Every structure is written in C-alpha cells, then in structure tokens.
C-alpha cells in the first residue's frame, strides 16, 4: 500500500438494507471514518507516573452528511431504508391566498386544485384572527374578508399516493449490510489520481439520531453515523483496500 497519498474528496457511501435495497449517498458534504480505541491509563509509583495502557475495546464508525435532503437518511435513522411506504393519508395543509371579489359584494378565495376533507376549512388573517368562512366546490366564501388581502387557509386533504415514514417509539434502527466508503487518492507530486480507497464493513448500525434544521436561504441536511458490527462470534470490524492506478 502506498504512502504519502493526498485525500481531498468527499466519499461515496453505499449499503444494502435488510430487504436488499441498495442505497447510495453519492452527493455528500462530508464523510468521515473514525477508528476509536477505548482504553484506561495505568499509573503507579511516586508521582503517579504513566506506565502504560489497558486497551478495552475498539470501534469503527462512518459518518456521512448528504449534500441534499435525503428521505432515506431519515428512514435509516428511524428504522430502515425500506421503512417508507406509499399509501393514502390525510395531510394538513396551510396555504396563502389572496381574497377576490365574489361578484356579489362579497369576498372569496379560489381553492382550485384542493379538496378539503368534509369541506372543512379554517381561515385566519395576518394577525391570526379567525375569519368566518364556508367551502363549496373549490371556493372559500368569506363573511368579513377584504378584497386584495392575503389570508391563511388551513384544511386536511386526502393524498392517495404519499410517501409515508412512521416514527414509532417502539421501533429502532436496523443494521445495514455491505457498508462501503469509496474515495480517491492523489499523488502529492503530480496531483494526478493515484488510486481508489475503499473502507469495507460487513455490517453497520445507524446511531438513530437526526436533526432537520429548517432555515431560510440555506440547505438542510442530516448526518447519519454507522458503527461497524462484526459477524456473529467474529471480531473483524472492517477492511481497508487501496487499488492503485494501473
């Protein structure tokens, strides 16, 4: 294996779910591989001098942050990459609409394209004051609205084919299989590609934590950390492979 190789690119991470679905994080902000050794110091004698270390355990971790929002990241952290189902569900909407003249000295809101469940809608103004209203056939009639003013309209609508990820307090992340990190190494003298680096693990367990930060004018992504797990009764956590350019 070569030395003096420069690694400057983010890695590509791939793995298989228990249902053998292949998931690839190809666009990443960062990928880190952490080899952690847990130990306790041995100190003794006058001055409590350090004389050695008792090694207790070892772990190999991979942390990856996809560049773009990734639904499978949340699924893996919640249960598994196959936890997302395509099903029918009632979704609560909040939309903004400008009130228009209803042609009869009143005001209305055009809700074309939406079908509120049980024709139930709630309308509030910018001060969160409730505006009495009724809904019928794509139109919300306001009893005291002003033409040209923008209102918030809330309602539930049945979505027949939505992607749904249930977060259940009794379910925890499942192991993934064939967890691999791949990146490129460069020759420090020529700047050219020197080879491909692979970190290969038979299995990894997601840490189960994610945070989705929503802020204006920024990308929101979530980090997922996998801790390598050896095969049953085994101790091998992973393998590092360097494939030099031919």
URHURA-V313821 format. One line per field, one symbol per residue. ss: DSSP state (H for helix, E for strand, C for the rest). phi: phi as a letter, one per 30 degrees, with the letter a starting at -180 (. if undefined). A space follows every 10 residues. Layout:
BEGIN
ss: ???
phi: ???
END
This chain:
BEGIN
ss: CCCCEEECCC CEEEEECCCC CEEEECCEEE EEEEEEEEEE EEEECCCCEE EEEEEEEEEE EEEEEECCCC HHHHHHHHCC CCCCEEEEEE EEEEEEEECE ECCCCCEEEE CCCCCEHHHC CEEECCCCCE ECEEEECCEE EECCCCCCCE EEEEEEEEEE EEEECCCCCC CCCCEEEEEE EEEEEEECCC CCEEEEEEEE EEEEEECCCC CCCCCCCCCC CCEEEEEECC CCCCCCCCEE EEEECC
phi: .dchcccbcd cccbacddci ddcbcccbda bbccccccab dcbaidihdd blbcdcabbb bbcbcddceb ddddddddaa dcddccacad cdcbbcbcdb ddibibbbbd cejcbddhhc bbbbcdcidd cdabcahibc ccdbdcejdc bcccacbdcd bcdbcdccdc cbecdcchdb cbbcccdddc iddclccbcc bdabcddicb bcdcbdhbdc bbcbcccdbd deicbdcabc bccddd
END
